[in-house]
Amino acid sequence: MHDQAFRAAAAALIVLAGLGTVQAQQVVRIGHAGPTTGPIAHLGKDSENGARLAIDALNAKGVVIGGQPVRFALQAEDDGADPRQGASVAQKLVDAKVNGVVGHFNSGVSIPAARIYANAGIAQVSPAATSPKYTQQGLPTTFRVVANDVQIGRALARHAAQQLHARRIAVIDDRTAYGQGLADEFTKAIRTHPGISVVSQQYTTDRATDFSAILTAIKATAPQVIFYGGMDAVAGPLLRQMRQLGIDATLVGGGGICNDALPGLAGGSIADDRVVCALPGGVEPDRAADLDAFKRAYRKQFGTDVLWVAAYAHDAVMVLVDAMQRAGTTAPDKYLPALARSRYQGSTGLLAFDEHGDLRDAAVTLYVFRGGARNQIGIIR
């Protein structure tokens, strides 16, 4: 009996010691905001999954910040790709006292949300918002880990002029901060190439399904390239209706259309080499092993392939935590200076920010669709 009582007491002490260790761990909450319902929910979920993979990896490794063990928790919120809903989500994350935010996905949501985070002094790292306006607000809490629309527009304009040899180009945008902003930057850049005319400029919305009127107007101008500023949920039906009307122009667009969901959304209307797109990021061959390892881990955990933004959301979490570790604190006002000075080697490349929170030496990767899938053309910096 004495031995049994001793063993029971010892076991109880071990349990209590274990509880004490758990209680000593600080919980660090990372917010994630993106559209996980609506037409581009697949992209928002891709981003959320990337952030979740980072959180799980950090917890599995065990992280100490300022001499104290910490456990990370992801608070994921759906902003519906809507600026008003995004503002509510931002305030919810602020009220929850998160230690940092990864998001939002859309530029039109990220821009107004940025001021809410800035007023609370909470770092925001977007894995996808490309509008220059996002970082032009002069907010010390605002960062992104992808290229911006100026860089993307220039890269696509150069490709349209020099590789596609286009001389007549039509432009469509969805009037969102992202779509309009990217179309404006492309148009500005294409006009620097001599001998090229923008023969038609048309507008739609991010919820449109019928493009007969604008496509009929465009067809009359006989363009060789149609640039679309917007997301894949609209680009797919747009492509289908282009082909139905006999418009054989090459469709060119940015990261919003540049994923393997596009062929399905287009209903098999993508002919080889007739859709060119650019992602606001890229990894040279000597760093490809890290990105490939991330993609394998993603497929193992979620049973599906990365669309594109997941790796950037993953690195956004990691660069936040790296700044906390270097600063020795999880308090946003204390680690923000360290975040601004980051030189973090992530799976998507080196993350270092300029004075605006933009990525230094950002890459743009060009793709062409062939055989129903994206094929990389090259990386431009």
C-alpha positions in Angstrom: 0.0 0.0 0.0 2.8 2.3 0.9 4.5 1.8 -2.5 1.2 2.3 -4.3 0.6 5.5 -2.4 4.1 6.7 -3.2 3.8 5.9 -6.9 0.4 7.7 -7.0 1.9 10.8 -5.3 4.9 10.8 -7.7 2.6 10.5 -10.7 0.5 13.4 -9.4 3.6 15.5 -9.0 4.6 14.7 -12.6 1.2 15.8 -13.9 1.3 19.0 -11.9 4.8 19.7 -13.1 3.6 19.2 -16.7 0.6 21.5 -16.1 3.0 24.1 -14.7 5.0 23.9 -17.9 1.9 24.3 -20.1 0.7 27.2 -18.0 4.1 28.8 -18.3 3.8 28.9 -22.0 2.6 32.2 -23.4 0.0 31.9 -26.1 0.8 34.1 -29.1 -2.2 34.8 -31.3 -1.6 35.4 -35.0 -4.6 36.6 -37.0 -5.3 35.6 -40.5 -7.8 37.5 -42.7 -8.9 36.5 -46.2 -12.0 35.5 -48.2 -13.0 31.9 -47.3 -16.5 32.3 -48.7 -17.6 33.7 -52.0 -16.2 33.4 -55.6 -12.5 33.4 -54.6 -12.8 31.4 -51.4 -10.4 28.8 -52.9 -7.6 31.5 -52.8 -8.5 32.7 -49.3 -8.4 29.1 -48.0 -5.1 28.5 -49.8 -3.7 31.5 -47.8 -5.2 30.4 -44.5 -3.8 26.8 -45.0 -0.4 28.3 -45.6 -0.5 30.3 -42.4 -1.9 27.2 -40.5 1.0 25.1 -41.7 3.5 27.7 -40.4 1.7 27.7 -37.0 1.8 23.9 -36.7 5.5 23.8 -37.7 6.4 26.4 -35.1 4.5 24.6 -32.3 6.1 21.3 -33.3 9.6 22.8 -33.1 9.0 24.7 -29.9 9.8 28.4 -29.9 11.3 30.5 -27.0 10.9 34.3 -27.2 12.5 36.5 -24.6 13.5 33.4 -22.5 9.9 32.2 -22.3 8.4 29.2 -24.2 5.5 30.2 -26.4 2.7 28.4 -28.2 1.1 29.9 -31.3 -2.6 30.0 -32.1 -4.1 31.0 -35.4 -7.3 33.1 -35.4 -8.6 32.8 -38.9 -11.4 35.2 -40.0 -13.4 35.4 -43.3 -13.5 38.9 -44.8 -15.5 37.8 -47.8 -13.3 39.9 -50.1 -15.5 42.8 -49.0 -14.0 46.1 -47.7 -16.8 46.5 -45.1 -16.6 43.0 -43.9 -12.8 43.3 -43.9 -13.0 46.3 -41.6 -15.2 44.4 -39.2 -12.8 41.5 -39.2 -9.8 43.9 -38.6 -11.5 45.4 -35.6 -12.4 41.9 -34.3 -8.7 40.9 -34.5 -7.7 44.1 -32.8 -10.2 43.5 -30.0 -8.8 40.0 -29.6 -5.4 41.5 -29.1 -3.7 39.4 -31.7 0.1 39.8 -31.7 0.3 40.2 -35.5 -1.9 39.8 -38.6 -1.4 37.9 -41.9 -3.7 39.4 -44.5 -5.7 40.5 -46.1 -5.8 38.9 -49.6 -7.5 41.6 -51.7 -6.0 45.1 -52.1 -9.4 46.7 -51.7 -9.8 45.1 -48.3 -6.2 45.4 -47.2 -6.0 49.2 -47.8 -8.8 50.3 -45.4 -8.0 47.5 -42.9 -4.4 48.7 -42.7 -5.4 51.9 -40.9 -7.4 49.9 -38.2 -4.3 47.8 -37.5 -2.1 50.9 -37.5 -4.3 52.7 -35.0 -3.9 49.7 -32.7 -0.1 49.4 -33.4 -0.5 45.8 -34.7 1.8 44.6 -37.5 0.0 43.5 -40.7 1.8 41.5 -43.4 -0.2 40.9 -46.5 0.7 37.7 -48.5 -1.1 38.9 -51.7 -2.2 42.6 -51.8 -0.4 44.2 -54.7 -1.8 47.7 -55.0 0.8 50.4 -54.5 -1.7 52.3 -52.4 -1.5 49.6 -49.7 1.9 50.7 -48.6 1.7 54.3 -49.8 -0.5 55.2 -46.7 2.7 55.8 -44.7 1.7 53.4 -41.9 4.6 51.9 -39.9 2.6 48.6 -39.3 2.0 47.8 -43.0 4.1 45.2 -44.9 3.8 42.8 -47.8 5.8 39.8 -49.0 5.0 40.0 -52.7 5.8 42.4 -55.6 3.5 45.3 -56.3 1.4 46.2 -59.3 4.0 48.5 -60.7 6.5 45.7 -61.0 3.9 43.2 -62.3 2.4 45.7 -64.8 5.9 46.4 -66.2 6.7 42.7 -66.5 3.5 41.8 -68.4 3.8 44.9 -70.7 7.3 43.9 -71.6 6.3 40.4 -72.4 3.3 41.5 -74.4 5.4 43.8 -76.5 8.6 41.8 -76.9 7.5 38.2 -76.8 3.9 38.3 -78.0 4.7 41.1 -80.5 1.3 42.6 -79.8 0.5 45.9 -81.5 -3.2 46.1 -80.7 -4.2 45.6 -77.1 -7.6 45.8 -75.3 -7.8 46.3 -71.5 -10.6 45.2 -69.2 -10.7 45.7 -65.4 -13.2 44.8 -62.7 -13.1 48.2 -61.0 -11.7 46.8 -57.7 -8.6 48.4 -56.1 -6.7 45.4 -57.3 -8.1 45.0 -60.8 -8.2 48.6 -61.7 -4.8 49.3 -60.2 -3.1 46.5 -62.1 -4.8 47.4 -65.3 -3.7 51.1 -64.9 -0.1 50.0 -64.3 -0.1 47.7 -67.3 -1.6 50.4 -69.5 0.9 53.0 -68.3 3.8 50.6 -69.0 2.5 49.4 -72.4 2.4 53.0 -73.6 6.1 53.3 -73.2 6.6 50.7 -75.9 6.6 52.3 -79.3 4.1 51.2 -82.0 1.6 49.7 -79.6 -2.0 51.0 -79.3 -4.6 50.4 -76.5 -7.5 50.0 -78.9 -10.3 49.5 -76.3 -10.7 50.0 -72.5 -13.7 48.2 -70.9 -15.0 47.7 -67.4 -16.8 45.0 -65.6 -17.3 44.0 -61.9 -15.9 41.3 -59.7 -19.3 39.5 -59.6 -20.1 39.7 -63.4 -21.1 36.7 -65.4 -22.2 38.2 -68.8 -19.5 39.9 -70.9 -21.3 39.9 -74.3 -21.5 43.7 -74.6 -17.9 44.5 -73.7 -16.5 41.6 -75.7 -18.6 42.6 -78.8 -17.1 46.1 -78.6 -13.6 44.6 -78.2 -14.0 42.2 -81.1 -14.6 45.1 -83.4 -11.1 46.5 -82.6 -9.3 43.2 -83.5 -6.9 43.1 -80.6 -4.0 40.6 -80.5 -3.9 40.7 -76.6 -6.7 41.3 -74.1 -5.4 42.4 -70.6 -7.7 41.5 -67.7 -7.3 43.1 -64.3 -9.3 41.0 -61.9 -9.7 37.5 -60.4 -10.0 34.0 -61.8 -13.7 33.6 -60.9 -14.5 36.3 -63.5 -11.6 35.5 -65.9 -12.8 31.9 -66.4 -16.3 32.8 -67.8 -14.7 35.8 -69.6 -12.4 33.4 -71.5 -15.2 31.0 -72.3 -17.3 33.8 -73.8 -14.3 35.2 -75.7 -13.9 31.9 -77.5 -17.6 31.6 -78.1 -17.5 35.0 -79.9 -14.5 33.9 -82.0 -12.0 36.2 -80.2 -8.7 34.5 -80.6 -6.6 37.1 -78.7 -4.2 36.0 -75.9 -5.5 36.8 -72.5 -2.9 38.4 -70.1 -3.4 39.0 -66.4 -1.8 39.1 -63.0 -1.8 36.9 -59.9 -5.6 37.0 -59.6 -5.9 34.6 -62.6 -2.6 32.8 -62.3 -3.5 29.4 -60.7 -4.5 25.9 -61.7 -8.1 26.6 -60.9 -8.5 28.8 -64.1 -8.8 26.0 -66.7 -11.8 24.5 -64.8 -13.4 27.9 -64.4 -12.9 28.5 -68.1 -14.7 25.3 -69.0 -11.9 23.9 -71.2 -11.6 27.1 -73.2 -7.9 27.7 -72.7 -5.9 26.9 -75.8 -2.2 26.2 -75.4 -0.1 29.4 -75.1 -3.1 31.7 -75.2 -3.2 32.7 -71.5 -0.2 34.4 -70.0 -0.1 35.5 -66.3 2.3 36.8 -63.7 2.6 35.9 -60.0 3.9 38.6 -57.6 6.8 36.5 -56.4 9.2 33.9 -57.5 12.1 31.6 -56.5 15.2 31.0 -58.6 16.3 27.4 -59.2 19.0 27.5 -56.4 16.2 28.1 -53.8 13.6 25.8 -55.4 14.2 23.0 -52.9 12.8 25.0 -50.0 9.6 25.8 -51.9 9.3 22.2 -53.1 9.5 21.0 -49.5 6.8 23.4 -48.5 4.5 22.2 -51.3 5.1 18.6 -50.2 4.2 19.4 -46.6 1.1 21.3 -47.8 -0.1 18.4 -49.8 0.5 15.9 -47.0 -1.4 18.0 -44.5 -4.3 19.3 -46.7 -4.6 16.6 -49.4 -4.5 19.2 -52.2 -1.9 21.2 -54.1 -0.9 24.8 -53.4 -2.7 27.3 -55.6 0.0 30.0 -55.1 -0.6 32.3 -52.1 -0.1 29.6 -49.4 3.7 29.8 -49.5 3.6 33.6 -49.0 1.1 33.4 -46.1 3.4 30.8 -44.5 6.4 33.1 -44.9 4.4 36.1 -43.6 3.8 34.1 -40.3 7.5 33.2 -40.2 8.8 36.7 -40.7 6.5 38.0 -37.9 7.8 35.3 -35.5 11.4 35.9 -36.6 11.0 39.6 -35.7 9.6 38.6 -32.3 12.5 36.3 -31.6 15.1 38.9 -32.6 13.4 41.5 -30.5 12.9 39.1 -27.6 9.2 40.1 -27.2 5.8 39.4 -28.7 4.5 42.9 -28.1 3.9 44.5 -31.5 5.1 48.0 -30.5 8.4 46.4 -29.4 9.0 44.0 -32.3 7.9 46.3 -35.1 11.4 47.9 -35.5 12.9 44.4 -35.8 10.2 43.5 -38.4 11.1 46.6 -40.5 14.8 45.4 -40.4 14.0 41.8 -41.4 16.3 39.7 -43.6 14.5 36.4 -43.3 15.2 33.6 -45.7 11.8 32.0 -46.4 10.6 29.4 -48.8 9.6 32.2 -51.2 13.0 33.9 -51.0 14.7 36.6 -48.9 12.2 38.8 -47.1 13.6 42.3 -46.5 11.5 45.5 -46.5 12.1 49.0 -47.7 11.0 52.1 -45.9 7.4 51.7 -47.1 7.0 48.1 -46.1 7.4 46.8 -49.7 9.6 43.8 -50.5 13.1 44.7 -51.6 14.2 43.2 -54.9 10.8 41.6 -55.4 10.4 38.9 -58.1 7.7 38.5 -60.7 7.2 35.1 -62.2 5.7 34.7 -65.7 3.6 31.7 -66.7 1.8 30.4 -69.8 -1.0 27.9 -69.7 -0.3 24.8 -71.7 -1.9 21.4 -71.5 -4.4 22.7 -69.0 -1.7 23.8 -66.5 0.6 26.6 -65.7 4.1 26.4 -67.1 6.8 28.8 -65.9 8.3 31.1 -68.5 10.8 32.9 -66.3 11.5 35.1 -63.3 12.0 38.9 -63.6 13.3 41.3 -60.9 
